Amino acid sequence: MKIEIFEAVNQRLEYLKNLAGIIKNMQQFNPEGKLRISNKKGKIIMYQRKNANDKIGCYIPHSERELACQLAKKGYLDRVLTAIGSEIEQLESYVDNCADNTYEYVYGTLSTPRQELVTPLVEADEVFAARWKSQQFIQKPFSDDTISYKSKRGEKFRSKSELLIADELYSAGIPYHYECKTVIGGIPVYPDFTVLNVARRKVYIWEHLGKLDDPDYANNTTIKMNNYLANGYYPGVNLLLTGETSRTPIKMELVRDIIAKFLLN
């Protein structure tokens, strides 16, 4: 929850700062002074005050109503800028003061004897990740004649591309299960990787489509993707995809970009 809050705050800050810049540019084209509105016996009379010392201002005839509109807009935008500035100040203060001062950090500040007497309301990231990694799962079996490649973590993989992905996940500290049996839409499937974004406590399926120029493989992949889509797995939401053909291999930079965007934020 914490990371989602800070992400939302930072998005709001970016939006407000961009909006403030747009408004300041708009204000350059407004007429000088401010609008004063007087109500005399139910009749609205408008004046242009060109400076602070001009208490009454110059009368704006009905024929110059556009001037009154521009001055009213200018006054409105001035108030909006003030409100934006105040909100930016408060949000920046929240980010600066609360980034490492939320309740999730309290347990870590306790001494070891105290930690042993208390069950934290929220597991520390490393505890949650370790528990997730230690879960038992059914892996797709290797046949005796299957060619395999060993990863940095000492696991076997069916292709060099899967090995590349696994090693990048391992180097980035991303917990994963390889070919973990999952039932989706009543159909047992073995996704290439089931990966965990620790900070968000969110699980993704990562499929590497390694033979997209093989017609039979492409057809089976389409069936698999349709099953994912029909059961709530969407690319970029909870499903990550990479692919290659015999002429276009997977790129390490792309794998790293996916890890950075979806699994480390």
Backbone bond lengths (Angstrom), bond angles and torsions (degrees), N, CA, C in turn:
res aa  C-N    CA-C-N  psi(-1)  N-CA   C-N-CA  omega(-1)  CA-C   N-CA-C  phi
1 M - - - 1.460 - - 1.525 111.37 -
2 K 1.373 115.35 -39.55 1.458 119.47 -176.12 1.516 112.07 -58.68
3 I 1.329 117.18 -45.52 1.462 119.63 -176.63 1.520 111.29 -66.69
4 E 1.345 117.32 -34.12 1.456 120.12 177.95 1.525 110.66 -65.62
5 I 1.348 116.24 -37.87 1.467 120.07 179.41 1.518 110.29 -64.89
6 F 1.330 117.14 -48.11 1.460 119.67 -178.99 1.523 111.33 -65.40
7 E 1.323 116.59 -35.52 1.463 119.54 177.03 1.521 110.34 -64.18
8 A 1.333 116.49 -42.90 1.465 120.47 178.83 1.524 111.09 -64.62
9 V 1.337 116.61 -40.02 1.467 120.30 179.09 1.522 110.37 -63.90
10 N 1.326 116.90 -44.72 1.463 120.02 -179.75 1.525 112.08 -66.29
11 Q 1.326 116.93 -35.89 1.465 119.98 175.60 1.523 110.65 -64.95
12 R 1.333 115.71 -40.92 1.468 120.04 178.03 1.525 110.43 -64.27
13 L 1.326 117.37 -41.19 1.463 120.82 178.15 1.521 111.12 -61.30
14 E 1.315 116.39 -45.10 1.464 120.09 179.46 1.525 110.71 -61.76
15 Y 1.339 115.92 -43.10 1.467 120.53 179.20 1.525 110.86 -62.02
16 L 1.337 117.19 -45.92 1.464 120.91 -177.82 1.524 111.68 -64.78
17 K 1.321 116.93 -40.91 1.464 119.85 -179.66 1.524 111.11 -66.63
18 N 1.321 116.63 -40.11 1.469 119.69 176.22 1.522 110.75 -64.21
19 L 1.340 116.53 -43.02 1.463 120.80 179.83 1.520 110.97 -63.36
20 A 1.329 117.15 -40.61 1.464 120.51 178.85 1.527 110.60 -61.72
21 G 1.324 117.09 -40.68 1.461 120.10 178.05 1.515 112.17 -63.56
22 I 1.333 116.77 -40.49 1.471 120.89 178.61 1.521 110.36 -63.47
23 I 1.332 116.64 -44.46 1.470 120.55 -178.36 1.522 110.86 -64.60
24 K 1.327 117.38 -41.64 1.470 120.05 179.57 1.523 110.97 -61.97
25 N 1.317 116.87 -37.86 1.469 119.68 176.00 1.522 111.08 -65.77
26 M 1.319 117.42 -39.36 1.464 121.50 178.50 1.524 110.99 -64.26
27 Q 1.322 116.68 -37.42 1.467 120.64 -175.97 1.529 112.67 -67.03
28 Q 1.322 117.01 -20.68 1.467 119.92 179.77 1.523 112.00 -62.59
29 F 1.320 116.87 -25.15 1.466 120.81 -174.18 1.528 112.63 -100.64
30 N 1.315 117.74 5.08 1.462 120.74 179.15 1.525 110.98 -84.39
31 P 1.319 117.96 153.90 1.471 120.95 178.98 1.523 110.93 -68.35
32 E 1.329 115.92 161.52 1.461 119.68 -179.09 1.525 110.54 -74.25
33 G 1.330 114.15 158.11 1.451 119.24 174.51 1.515 114.47 87.92
34 K 1.347 113.18 -170.82 1.455 120.88 -178.56 1.524 110.33 -130.40
35 L 1.322 115.01 162.74 1.463 121.03 178.77 1.527 109.80 -93.78
36 R 1.351 115.32 131.23 1.467 120.65 171.23 1.516 108.06 -115.69
37 I 1.316 115.95 130.75 1.465 120.83 -179.45 1.521 109.13 -115.53
38 S 1.312 115.78 128.74 1.465 122.36 -179.94 1.526 109.38 -119.39
39 N 1.318 115.23 139.15 1.465 121.17 177.64 1.528 108.66 -112.57
40 K 1.320 115.50 103.86 1.466 120.88 -179.02 1.518 109.50 -109.62
41 K 1.331 114.19 105.63 1.463 121.01 178.94 1.532 111.57 53.94
42 G 1.352 114.20 43.51 1.455 119.68 177.76 1.510 114.83 83.60
43 K 1.316 117.05 -1.77 1.454 120.60 179.32 1.525 109.29 -101.81
44 I 1.325 116.76 124.67 1.463 122.00 -179.64 1.525 109.41 -84.29
45 I 1.336 114.91 123.00 1.462 121.13 178.14 1.529 107.89 -121.66
46 M 1.326 115.95 135.55 1.462 120.66 -175.57 1.520 111.15 -116.46
47 Y 1.354 114.39 144.68 1.456 121.09 -178.18 1.530 109.30 -134.72
48 Q 1.327 115.31 152.84 1.461 121.49 174.20 1.514 108.76 -106.32
49 R 1.336 116.44 114.08 1.466 121.49 176.06 1.523 107.67 -94.74
50 K 1.322 116.70 112.95 1.462 120.38 -173.80 1.521 113.32 -84.06
51 N 1.325 117.99 -16.32 1.458 120.76 175.95 1.523 109.20 -153.77
52 A 1.326 115.70 168.98 1.461 120.56 -174.59 1.517 112.54 -65.19
53 N 1.326 117.59 -27.41 1.461 120.90 -179.25 1.521 112.63 -78.76
54 D 1.318 115.43 -14.79 1.471 120.05 -179.53 1.529 108.05 -85.83
55 K 1.334 116.00 93.73 1.454 120.51 -173.99 1.524 112.97 -73.94
56 I 1.317 117.02 -30.87 1.465 120.36 -176.33 1.518 111.37 -97.58
57 G 1.314 117.91 -52.04 1.449 122.22 179.94 1.511 113.35 91.49
58 C 1.311 114.58 174.38 1.464 121.40 179.95 1.533 109.57 -91.97
59 Y 1.307 115.43 134.49 1.462 121.81 -178.97 1.533 110.11 -62.22
60 I 1.329 115.76 135.80 1.466 121.35 177.19 1.525 108.13 -105.87
61 P 1.328 117.68 109.27 1.473 119.73 179.96 1.528 111.11 -69.05
62 H 1.308 116.36 161.81 1.465 121.42 -178.83 1.529 111.53 -59.78
63 S 1.323 115.33 -29.36 1.468 119.47 -179.98 1.527 112.05 -67.35
64 E 1.350 116.62 -16.63 1.468 121.03 179.35 1.532 110.68 -111.43
65 R 1.295 115.68 35.97 1.465 120.93 -178.58 1.531 111.90 -59.18
66 E 1.329 116.94 -31.01 1.461 120.01 179.26 1.525 110.84 -60.71
67 L 1.348 116.86 -36.09 1.466 120.57 176.80 1.524 110.07 -62.24
68 A 1.332 116.37 -42.89 1.465 120.23 178.54 1.529 110.59 -62.23
69 C 1.325 115.79 -40.58 1.472 119.78 178.65 1.520 111.31 -62.26
70 Q 1.326 116.43 -42.75 1.464 120.54 -179.78 1.528 111.29 -65.26
71 L 1.338 116.41 -40.58 1.464 119.95 178.93 1.530 111.03 -67.90
72 A 1.339 116.43 -38.65 1.465 119.76 177.91 1.528 110.39 -64.32
73 K 1.331 115.31 -42.04 1.462 120.01 177.99 1.524 110.56 -62.98
74 K 1.323 115.93 -41.05 1.463 120.28 179.33 1.526 110.64 -61.01
75 G 1.331 116.65 -45.10 1.458 120.22 178.85 1.520 112.30 -63.34
76 Y 1.324 115.18 -40.13 1.470 120.02 178.26 1.519 110.76 -62.70
77 L 1.344 116.70 -46.54 1.462 120.17 -178.51 1.522 111.53 -66.83
78 D 1.342 117.31 -32.44 1.467 119.96 175.37 1.529 110.36 -60.69
79 R 1.322 116.10 -42.55 1.467 120.07 179.06 1.529 110.91 -67.27
80 V 1.327 115.49 -38.77 1.464 119.22 177.92 1.524 110.29 -61.96
81 L 1.338 117.04 -43.73 1.465 120.32 178.87 1.521 111.50 -61.03
82 T 1.323 116.73 -40.03 1.463 120.48 178.07 1.526 110.74 -62.63
83 A 1.339 115.97 -44.34 1.466 120.18 179.24 1.525 111.00 -64.70
84 I 1.339 116.53 -40.66 1.467 120.69 178.62 1.520 110.26 -62.80
85 G 1.335 116.60 -45.03 1.458 120.24 179.85 1.519 112.12 -59.93
86 S 1.329 116.11 -41.04 1.461 120.60 178.93 1.523 111.03 -65.79
87 E 1.330 116.59 -42.43 1.466 119.81 -179.50 1.522 110.94 -66.90
88 I 1.334 117.29 -41.37 1.463 120.59 177.94 1.524 110.26 -59.21
89 E 1.325 116.25 -44.46 1.469 120.73 -179.52 1.532 110.95 -60.27
90 Q 1.328 116.63 -43.03 1.465 120.25 -178.88 1.531 111.59 -69.37
91 L 1.326 116.67 -40.87 1.464 119.64 -179.52 1.527 111.30 -67.68
92 E 1.332 116.92 -41.06 1.468 119.87 178.48 1.522 110.59 -64.64
93 S 1.326 116.42 -36.70 1.463 119.99 177.03 1.527 110.47 -64.53
94 Y 1.325 116.16 -40.20 1.471 120.20 178.62 1.526 110.54 -62.16
95 V 1.332 116.23 -46.83 1.465 120.13 -179.32 1.525 110.59 -62.36
96 D 1.336 116.85 -44.78 1.464 120.87 -177.19 1.530 112.12 -66.14
97 N 1.329 116.55 -38.58 1.462 120.47 -171.97 1.521 114.21 -92.84
98 C 1.331 116.99 -21.45 1.467 119.29 -172.77 1.520 114.20 -111.77
99 A 1.324 117.35 -4.29 1.467 119.12 -175.36 1.527 111.74 -54.74
100 D 1.327 116.72 -42.39 1.465 120.85 -179.72 1.524 111.35 -117.78
101 N 1.322 116.62 26.89 1.460 119.68 -174.58 1.524 111.75 -132.70
102 T 1.328 116.69 29.67 1.457 120.28 177.29 1.531 109.23 -92.39
103 Y 1.317 116.14 167.87 1.468 119.36 -173.51 1.523 112.73 -63.66
104 E 1.346 117.06 -22.58 1.461 118.80 179.90 1.527 112.41 -61.72
105 Y 1.341 116.74 -23.97 1.461 120.37 -176.38 1.530 112.98 -86.91
106 V 1.337 117.67 -11.94 1.463 120.39 -172.53 1.525 111.58 -62.10
107 Y 1.328 117.25 -43.93 1.467 119.95 -176.86 1.525 111.01 -58.22
108 G 1.331 116.39 -39.17 1.457 120.16 -179.16 1.514 113.82 -67.45
109 T 1.331 117.64 -17.52 1.466 120.73 179.18 1.526 112.14 -86.37
110 L 1.328 117.23 -10.10 1.464 120.50 -179.92 1.523 110.47 -76.32
111 S 1.311 115.74 151.15 1.462 120.06 174.51 1.530 109.34 -67.93
112 T 1.321 115.79 159.33 1.464 119.82 -178.59 1.527 112.42 -57.30
113 P 1.341 119.51 -44.39 1.475 118.54 177.77 1.525 112.65 -58.99
114 R 1.331 117.06 -37.65 1.462 119.73 179.01 1.532 110.87 -70.29
115 Q 1.332 115.85 -40.33 1.465 118.63 178.62 1.527 111.15 -59.32
116 E 1.331 116.25 -35.36 1.462 120.03 -179.32 1.524 112.48 -69.13
117 L 1.335 116.79 -17.79 1.465 121.31 -179.18 1.524 112.97 -98.15
118 V 1.333 116.12 -6.12 1.465 120.32 -172.27 1.523 109.98 -125.40
119 T 1.322 115.83 139.86 1.466 121.08 170.90 1.521 107.92 -98.70
120 P 1.334 118.70 117.12 1.471 120.00 -176.16 1.523 111.61 -66.10
121 L 1.324 115.34 147.68 1.462 120.35 176.54 1.520 111.01 -65.02
122 V 1.333 115.60 -33.94 1.463 121.23 -179.83 1.523 108.19 -130.39
123 E 1.321 116.99 129.74 1.457 120.24 177.37 1.522 110.80 -65.23
124 A 1.309 115.98 142.29 1.460 119.86 171.90 1.523 108.97 -63.10
125 D 1.323 115.98 151.96 1.463 120.17 -177.10 1.524 112.03 -54.39
126 E 1.333 115.76 -44.42 1.463 118.42 -176.42 1.531 111.60 -66.98
127 V 1.331 117.11 -33.35 1.467 120.66 177.83 1.526 110.06 -69.52
128 F 1.336 115.81 -44.77 1.462 120.42 178.91 1.525 110.60 -60.92
129 A 1.345 116.03 -44.99 1.466 120.39 -178.77 1.526 111.23 -63.94
130 A 1.333 116.61 -42.40 1.466 120.00 -179.76 1.528 110.95 -64.00
131 R 1.327 116.80 -39.69 1.466 120.14 179.05 1.525 110.72 -66.64
132 W 1.341 116.31 -39.82 1.468 119.85 178.87 1.531 110.68 -64.77
133 K 1.330 115.98 -44.15 1.472 119.94 -178.64 1.525 111.90 -63.97
134 S 1.333 116.26 -31.69 1.464 119.82 -175.39 1.526 113.20 -82.86
135 Q 1.326 117.38 -3.47 1.465 120.19 179.21 1.533 110.18 -60.38
136 Q 1.314 115.68 137.95 1.460 120.47 176.22 1.530 109.47 -76.72
137 F 1.331 116.44 140.20 1.459 119.64 177.63 1.530 109.55 -148.79
138 I 1.318 114.47 159.14 1.466 120.48 178.80 1.523 108.62 -92.30
139 Q 1.317 115.72 120.99 1.463 120.91 -179.25 1.524 110.11 -100.51
140 K 1.314 115.09 146.10 1.465 119.86 176.22 1.526 108.50 -61.02
141 P 1.322 118.54 125.75 1.470 120.26 -174.36 1.527 112.56 -72.90
142 F 1.321 114.69 151.58 1.464 121.95 172.75 1.526 108.38 -93.38
143 S 1.313 116.65 134.68 1.466 119.50 172.49 1.528 108.90 -80.76
144 D 1.322 115.89 163.83 1.466 119.95 -175.68 1.524 112.78 -62.41
145 D 1.325 117.03 -30.14 1.462 119.83 -175.92 1.534 112.91 -97.32
146 T 1.334 116.79 9.43 1.467 119.86 -179.90 1.523 110.33 -75.87
147 I 1.323 115.98 127.90 1.466 120.18 174.04 1.522 108.23 -72.57
148 S 1.322 116.80 134.33 1.463 119.74 -178.42 1.523 110.52 -136.18
149 Y 1.319 114.35 161.46 1.467 122.45 -178.92 1.527 107.79 -129.86
150 K 1.326 116.52 133.52 1.461 120.46 -174.87 1.527 110.74 -92.45
151 S 1.335 115.60 135.55 1.467 122.07 -177.31 1.523 111.28 -90.48
152 K 1.328 115.25 175.94 1.462 120.97 176.59 1.524 110.92 -61.79
153 R 1.331 115.95 -28.15 1.463 120.83 -179.73 1.524 111.66 -86.08
154 G 1.341 116.09 0.07 1.452 120.37 177.26 1.510 114.97 84.68
155 E 1.340 117.69 15.78 1.459 121.44 180.00 1.524 110.88 -97.35
156 K 1.328 115.33 159.94 1.459 121.04 177.98 1.525 110.50 -95.99
157 F 1.352 114.73 140.30 1.464 120.75 177.83 1.520 109.13 -132.09
158 R 1.329 114.53 154.81 1.462 119.94 -172.47 1.527 113.49 -84.70
159 S 1.328 117.05 -17.91 1.465 119.08 -178.21 1.521 109.80 -143.94
160 K 1.328 114.78 159.33 1.463 119.58 178.13 1.527 110.93 -66.17
161 S 1.327 116.75 -31.87 1.464 119.90 179.77 1.525 110.92 -68.61
162 E 1.335 116.53 -42.25 1.462 119.38 175.83 1.523 110.28 -63.60
163 L 1.319 116.70 -37.82 1.465 121.03 176.55 1.523 110.35 -60.63
164 L 1.333 116.59 -43.21 1.463 120.81 179.07 1.527 110.36 -60.18
165 I 1.329 116.53 -46.49 1.470 120.40 179.86 1.525 110.40 -62.00
166 A 1.334 116.49 -45.37 1.464 120.64 -178.94 1.520 111.61 -60.50
167 D 1.322 116.65 -44.26 1.465 119.99 -179.17 1.527 111.55 -66.26
168 E 1.331 117.04 -35.95 1.464 119.87 177.44 1.528 110.77 -68.62
169 L 1.323 117.03 -39.99 1.467 120.26 176.01 1.526 110.24 -62.06
170 Y 1.315 115.97 -44.60 1.464 120.83 -179.41 1.530 110.79 -62.80
171 S 1.338 116.84 -44.27 1.466 120.69 -179.44 1.520 111.65 -64.09
172 A 1.341 116.17 -32.29 1.468 120.66 -179.67 1.525 112.37 -84.81
173 G 1.327 117.30 -3.77 1.457 120.80 179.75 1.517 113.87 75.51
174 I 1.342 116.73 26.10 1.462 121.29 -178.70 1.528 109.87 -91.24
175 P 1.319 119.06 120.47 1.469 120.52 176.35 1.530 110.74 -65.47
176 Y 1.320 116.20 140.08 1.466 119.24 178.63 1.523 110.62 -151.44
177 H 1.327 114.97 157.05 1.464 123.05 168.53 1.526 106.73 -119.37
178 Y 1.321 115.78 138.42 1.463 120.84 179.90 1.518 109.93 -99.27
179 E 1.332 115.50 127.04 1.463 122.59 178.05 1.529 111.71 48.89
180 C 1.312 114.75 51.13 1.462 122.37 178.31 1.531 109.56 -80.58
181 K 1.310 116.86 124.22 1.467 120.51 -177.97 1.525 110.60 -61.59
182 T 1.326 115.66 129.51 1.455 122.86 178.74 1.520 107.92 -138.43
183 V 1.299 116.79 140.53 1.465 120.56 177.14 1.522 108.28 -101.70
184 I 1.328 116.12 116.94 1.463 122.30 -178.81 1.519 108.44 -125.15
185 G 1.308 115.99 120.38 1.458 119.98 -177.81 1.516 112.70 62.80
186 G 1.341 115.65 31.46 1.460 120.04 -179.66 1.511 114.18 78.15
187 I 1.332 116.90 3.80 1.467 121.51 -177.18 1.528 109.37 -112.56
188 P 1.329 119.15 124.41 1.465 120.36 175.81 1.540 110.10 -67.99
189 V 1.310 116.67 127.90 1.466 121.60 177.58 1.524 108.51 -131.16
190 Y 1.317 115.00 157.86 1.461 121.68 179.21 1.528 108.38 -125.02
191 P 1.328 118.32 80.61 1.468 120.03 179.98 1.525 110.63 -56.39
192 D 1.314 115.50 146.29 1.466 118.55 -179.81 1.525 110.82 -54.12
193 F 1.331 116.20 -49.26 1.463 120.33 179.39 1.527 109.81 -137.26
194 T 1.310 115.27 138.80 1.460 121.86 166.13 1.520 104.84 -112.21
195 V 1.327 117.15 116.88 1.466 120.97 -169.55 1.525 110.29 -121.95
196 L 1.321 115.44 155.76 1.465 121.83 -175.35 1.519 111.10 -120.50
197 N 1.327 116.30 125.40 1.460 121.65 165.41 1.524 105.99 -85.48
198 V 1.318 116.62 105.61 1.462 121.12 -170.98 1.526 111.42 -64.86
199 A 1.325 117.15 -46.76 1.462 120.31 -175.76 1.522 112.17 -61.16
200 R 1.327 116.34 -37.42 1.469 120.72 -179.41 1.531 112.79 -92.12
201 R 1.342 116.23 -8.08 1.464 121.04 -175.89 1.533 110.01 55.66
202 K 1.325 115.70 41.86 1.463 121.14 -175.59 1.521 110.29 -119.25
203 V 1.336 115.92 135.17 1.463 122.28 -179.02 1.528 109.79 -102.72
204 Y 1.318 115.82 134.57 1.466 123.08 175.17 1.525 109.67 -117.76
205 I 1.310 115.74 151.38 1.459 121.97 164.82 1.527 107.24 -97.48
206 W 1.323 115.96 133.78 1.468 121.12 178.67 1.523 107.67 -120.52
207 E 1.304 115.60 114.16 1.462 121.18 177.27 1.523 109.75 -107.38
208 H 1.329 115.37 128.07 1.463 119.78 172.24 1.522 108.15 -102.47
209 L 1.319 116.23 118.47 1.468 122.45 -176.41 1.523 107.84 -94.58
210 G 1.314 115.45 95.10 1.456 120.26 -164.71 1.509 117.64 -90.95
211 K 1.333 119.03 -8.39 1.474 120.21 -177.47 1.524 110.34 -136.71
212 L 1.297 116.64 54.17 1.459 120.05 -172.53 1.524 113.67 -68.06
213 D 1.330 117.55 -14.49 1.466 119.08 176.85 1.531 112.46 -93.85
214 D 1.327 116.76 4.57 1.464 121.60 174.50 1.529 107.62 -94.02
215 P 1.343 118.67 117.40 1.476 120.95 -174.60 1.527 113.67 -56.70
216 D 1.322 117.70 -44.90 1.465 119.91 -179.47 1.529 110.93 -65.13
217 Y 1.330 115.66 -42.15 1.467 120.19 178.63 1.526 110.09 -63.22
218 A 1.329 116.46 -44.05 1.463 120.47 -179.93 1.522 111.21 -61.72
219 N 1.325 116.93 -39.19 1.470 120.60 179.00 1.531 110.80 -65.69
220 N 1.329 116.28 -45.61 1.465 119.85 178.77 1.529 111.37 -64.29
221 T 1.329 115.52 -36.39 1.458 119.91 178.04 1.525 110.93 -64.93
222 T 1.324 116.58 -40.06 1.465 120.42 177.88 1.523 110.89 -61.36
223 I 1.311 116.73 -42.40 1.471 120.90 177.30 1.530 110.05 -61.21
224 K 1.335 115.92 -44.01 1.460 120.56 179.88 1.530 111.19 -63.46
225 M 1.337 117.05 -45.40 1.461 120.87 -179.17 1.525 111.34 -64.19
226 N 1.320 116.70 -39.61 1.465 119.91 178.24 1.527 111.00 -62.87
227 N 1.323 116.17 -36.63 1.466 120.00 177.23 1.523 110.67 -66.25
228 Y 1.327 116.42 -42.20 1.465 119.88 176.24 1.531 110.60 -59.00
229 L 1.320 116.42 -51.55 1.462 120.99 -176.99 1.526 111.62 -60.76
230 A 1.321 116.20 -40.22 1.467 120.23 -178.46 1.522 112.31 -68.09
231 N 1.323 116.60 -15.27 1.463 120.27 -176.69 1.531 112.98 -120.02
232 G 1.331 115.50 25.93 1.458 119.64 169.73 1.505 116.81 87.30
233 Y 1.329 117.86 15.56 1.467 120.92 176.12 1.521 108.42 -104.01
234 Y 1.339 115.44 116.09 1.455 120.55 -174.24 1.530 110.36 -123.69
235 P 1.328 117.20 136.84 1.471 120.09 179.13 1.525 111.48 -55.71
236 G 1.321 115.51 132.33 1.455 120.90 179.23 1.508 114.38 82.53
237 V 1.329 117.30 -7.77 1.464 121.30 178.09 1.528 109.62 -105.55
238 N 1.310 116.28 -61.01 1.462 120.96 175.28 1.529 111.92 -138.28
239 L 1.322 115.00 11.84 1.468 122.04 179.80 1.525 109.32 -132.80
240 L 1.330 116.27 124.22 1.463 122.39 178.31 1.522 108.60 -110.13
241 L 1.321 116.14 138.68 1.461 120.77 -175.28 1.522 111.18 -130.73
242 T 1.322 115.55 136.09 1.461 122.25 165.98 1.525 106.35 -131.45
243 G 1.322 116.09 161.51 1.456 118.68 -177.76 1.513 112.03 -155.74
244 E 1.316 114.83 166.14 1.458 120.12 177.45 1.525 109.66 -161.39
245 T 1.321 114.38 164.19 1.462 122.30 172.61 1.523 107.63 -125.64
246 S 1.307 116.33 178.37 1.466 119.81 179.59 1.523 111.50 -64.88
247 R 1.337 116.81 -22.51 1.466 121.00 -178.67 1.523 112.72 -103.22
248 T 1.318 117.37 -15.84 1.466 120.87 -177.67 1.522 109.28 -127.95
249 P 1.322 117.46 92.95 1.465 120.32 -177.18 1.532 111.81 -74.47
250 I 1.312 114.65 165.62 1.454 120.66 176.82 1.523 109.77 -67.09
251 K 1.330 116.89 147.68 1.460 121.71 179.70 1.523 109.65 -106.29
252 M 1.326 116.12 131.15 1.450 121.23 -179.71 1.528 110.95 -60.76
253 E 1.349 116.30 -36.98 1.461 119.73 -179.11 1.523 110.95 -61.44
254 L 1.334 116.38 -37.31 1.460 120.65 179.04 1.525 110.74 -65.90
255 V 1.319 116.55 -42.43 1.466 120.68 177.98 1.523 110.04 -60.36
256 R 1.316 116.89 -44.53 1.465 120.49 -179.75 1.523 111.57 -65.28
257 D 1.323 116.42 -37.77 1.465 120.08 178.03 1.528 111.01 -63.36
258 I 1.320 116.85 -42.70 1.468 120.83 179.25 1.526 110.40 -63.36
259 I 1.319 115.99 -43.43 1.469 120.01 178.61 1.524 110.39 -60.73
260 A 1.325 116.35 -45.38 1.464 120.11 -178.15 1.523 111.89 -64.83
261 K 1.322 116.28 -41.63 1.468 120.01 -174.65 1.521 112.82 -75.23
262 F 1.329 117.32 -41.50 1.461 119.85 -171.18 1.528 114.60 -105.11
263 L 1.319 118.08 -23.10 1.459 119.15 -171.15 1.519 114.66 -115.79
264 L 1.322 117.18 -12.35 1.464 120.09 -179.52 1.519 112.61 -113.79
265 N 1.315 118.32 0.49 1.467 121.92 179.97 1.518 110.37 -105.26
